[in-house]
């Protein structure tokens, strides 16, 4: 009766008690509230992390091939450098899309602040570092390289 009264006070359908499949006990509104705090969305799925890992691995392979078989940015013609430019822009767009999906899925607060119990500093260091690396790569590929400044920031994106 107490759980039903709390559910009625809650006013949401998800707060109503339901039988738990494994435990056989009823969920209380507090259980539902605890579940609402858990991150959900596309960015928390294992397949998203697998795709992210494949993307990073492919970037490492392309940078390695460019280092071994490419020419430096300012010692070759545009025709010789064009395939590497295409890869630079492609990976930058894909990294930005990955970042946008992760931030949109978790929400900016959860993405940057993380879980208050796990991230004692009040900041999710890995997500914040990933954000900085991707933004620096975009600045390097789309702004600095186009005005003739070779920074090598692209190599930092290998840390993802």
C-alpha positions as CSV (number, residue, x, y, z in Angstrom):
1,X,0.0,0.0,0.0
2,X,2.9,2.3,0.8
3,X,4.5,1.7,-2.6
4,X,1.2,2.2,-4.4
5,X,0.7,5.6,-2.5
6,X,4.3,6.6,-3.5
7,X,3.7,5.7,-7.1
8,X,0.4,7.6,-7.2
9,X,2.2,10.6,-5.7
10,X,4.9,10.2,-8.3
11,X,2.4,10.6,-11.2
12,X,4.6,8.9,-13.7
13,X,3.9,5.5,-15.2
14,X,7.5,4.4,-14.8
15,X,7.3,4.9,-11.0
16,X,4.6,2.3,-10.6
17,X,5.8,-0.8,-8.9
18,X,6.5,-3.8,-11.1
19,X,7.7,-7.3,-10.5
20,X,11.4,-7.6,-11.0
21,X,12.2,-10.5,-13.4
22,X,15.2,-11.8,-11.4
23,X,14.6,-10.9,-7.8
24,X,10.9,-11.4,-7.6
25,X,10.4,-8.3,-5.5
26,X,8.5,-5.1,-6.4
27,X,10.4,-2.0,-7.5
28,X,9.9,1.0,-5.4
29,X,10.0,4.6,-6.7
30,X,13.5,4.9,-5.2
31,X,14.7,2.0,-7.4
32,X,13.3,3.7,-10.5
33,X,15.0,7.0,-9.5
34,X,18.3,5.2,-9.1
35,X,17.8,3.7,-12.6
36,X,17.2,7.1,-14.1
37,X,20.7,8.2,-13.0
38,X,22.4,5.5,-15.0
39,X,23.7,6.7,-18.3
40,X,21.9,5.4,-21.3
41,X,21.9,6.1,-25.0
42,X,23.9,5.2,-28.1
43,X,27.2,6.1,-26.6
44,X,26.9,3.6,-23.8
45,X,26.4,0.6,-26.1
46,X,29.2,-1.9,-26.7
47,X,28.8,-1.6,-30.5
48,X,29.4,2.1,-30.3
49,X,32.6,1.5,-28.4
50,X,33.6,-1.1,-30.9
51,X,33.0,1.3,-33.9
52,X,34.9,4.0,-32.0
53,X,37.8,1.6,-31.5
54,X,37.8,0.5,-35.2
55,X,37.8,4.2,-36.2
56,X,40.8,5.0,-34.0
57,X,42.7,1.9,-35.2
58,X,42.0,2.9,-38.8
59,X,43.3,6.4,-38.1
60,X,46.5,4.9,-36.6
61,X,47.0,2.8,-39.7
62,X,46.5,5.7,-42.1
63,X,48.9,7.9,-40.1
64,X,51.5,5.1,-40.1
65,X,51.2,4.7,-43.8
66,X,51.4,8.4,-44.4
67,X,54.6,8.5,-42.2
68,X,56.2,5.7,-44.1
69,X,55.0,6.3,-47.7
70,X,53.8,9.9,-47.8
71,X,55.7,13.1,-48.4
72,X,55.8,16.0,-45.9
73,X,53.0,18.6,-46.4
74,X,55.3,21.3,-47.7
75,X,57.7,19.2,-49.8
76,X,55.3,17.8,-52.4
77,X,52.7,18.9,-54.9
78,X,49.0,19.0,-54.1
79,X,48.4,16.0,-56.3
80,X,50.9,13.9,-54.3
81,X,49.4,15.1,-51.0
82,X,45.7,14.8,-52.0
83,X,45.0,11.3,-50.7
84,X,46.4,12.2,-47.3
85,X,44.3,15.4,-47.2
86,X,41.2,13.4,-47.9
87,X,42.0,10.9,-45.1
88,X,42.7,13.9,-42.7
89,X,39.4,15.5,-43.5
90,X,37.5,12.2,-43.4
91,X,38.8,11.2,-40.0
92,X,38.3,14.7,-38.6
93,X,34.6,14.6,-39.7
94,X,34.2,11.1,-38.2
95,X,35.9,12.0,-34.9
96,X,33.6,15.1,-34.7
97,X,30.5,13.0,-35.4
98,X,31.6,10.5,-32.7
99,X,32.1,13.4,-30.3
100,X,28.7,14.9,-31.1
101,X,26.9,11.6,-30.7
102,X,28.6,10.9,-27.4
103,X,27.8,14.4,-26.0
104,X,24.2,14.3,-27.3
105,X,23.6,10.8,-26.0
106,X,25.0,11.4,-22.5
107,X,24.2,15.0,-22.3
108,X,26.9,17.7,-21.8
109,X,26.8,17.5,-18.0
110,X,27.1,13.7,-17.8
111,X,29.8,13.7,-20.6
112,X,32.1,16.2,-19.0
113,X,31.3,15.8,-15.3
114,X,30.9,12.0,-15.4
115,X,29.5,10.0,-12.5
116,X,29.9,11.8,-9.2
117,X,30.8,8.5,-7.4
118,X,33.4,7.4,-9.9
119,X,34.9,10.8,-10.9
120,X,36.0,12.3,-7.6
121,X,37.5,15.4,-9.2
122,X,34.1,16.4,-10.5
123,X,35.4,16.0,-14.1
124,X,35.5,13.0,-16.4
125,X,39.2,13.4,-17.4
126,X,39.1,10.9,-20.3
127,X,36.0,12.4,-22.0
128,X,37.4,15.9,-21.5
129,X,40.8,14.9,-22.9
130,X,39.1,13.3,-25.9
131,X,37.0,16.4,-26.5
132,X,40.2,18.6,-26.5
133,X,42.1,16.2,-28.8
134,X,39.3,16.2,-31.3
135,X,38.8,19.9,-31.3
136,X,42.6,20.5,-31.7
137,X,42.6,18.1,-34.6
138,X,39.8,20.0,-36.3
139,X,41.7,23.3,-35.8
140,X,44.9,21.7,-37.1
141,X,43.3,20.1,-40.2
142,X,40.9,22.8,-41.1
143,X,42.6,26.1,-40.1
144,X,46.3,25.8,-39.4
145,X,47.2,23.5,-42.2
146,X,45.3,25.6,-44.7
147,X,47.3,28.7,-43.7
148,X,50.6,26.8,-44.0
149,X,51.3,26.0,-40.4
150,X,52.4,22.3,-39.8
151,X,51.8,21.6,-36.1
152,X,51.7,17.8,-36.0
153,X,48.6,18.0,-33.7
154,X,47.2,15.2,-35.8
155,X,49.6,12.9,-34.2
156,X,48.1,13.7,-30.8
157,X,44.8,12.3,-32.0
158,X,46.5,8.9,-31.9
159,X,46.0,9.1,-28.2
160,X,42.3,8.7,-28.5
